[in-house]
């Protein structure tokens, strides 16, 4: 919520903001985090029901296959 306030004080709205979540997909709020962590993308809890302009999920994970449940979490991101 404080992120939204900082962005708006600079004339930027959530609709014009790119959010990059750099962690493993279990930490993403896509649609909810699997464990307690900072919300990414941050939840926009306001009366206007706004959405972030673009959400990027970035992760690094050495494997030869995607862990169970990651496909849906990855597909919840824009990129």
Buried (B, 14 or more C-beta within 10 A) or exposed (E): EEBBEEBEEEEEEBEEBEBEBEBBBBBBBBEEBBEEEEBBBBEBEEEEEEEBBBBEBEBEEEEEEEEEEBEEBBEBBEE
